[in-house]
Amino acid sequence: MAANLGILAVQQGRLPDGIALMREALERDPQLLEARFSLARALALTGDRAGALAEAERLFGQLPLDAPQRAEVTRLLAALR
């Protein structure tokens, strides 16, 4: 629930709230990949490139090799580096 609320908060432009909610959700379940992706994007939007890069790299390592999201995460990593 916290992950969905966090993603919604980010979509509404409430970045600090969204970041806090997604971090809370990821503490409970580190495998919430959509929340980790949204967290990385939200951190990038706040200017925390190092934090965004760390989350994106962790996400990339968690994704299965055949995951269709790998291309999008690769693009995010390239933009952050």
Secondary structure, DSSP 8 states (H G I E B T S, - for coil): -HHHHHHHHHHTT-HHHHHHHHHHHHHH-TT-HHHHHHHHHHHHHTT-HHHHHHHHHHHHHHS-TT-TTHHHHHHHHHHH-
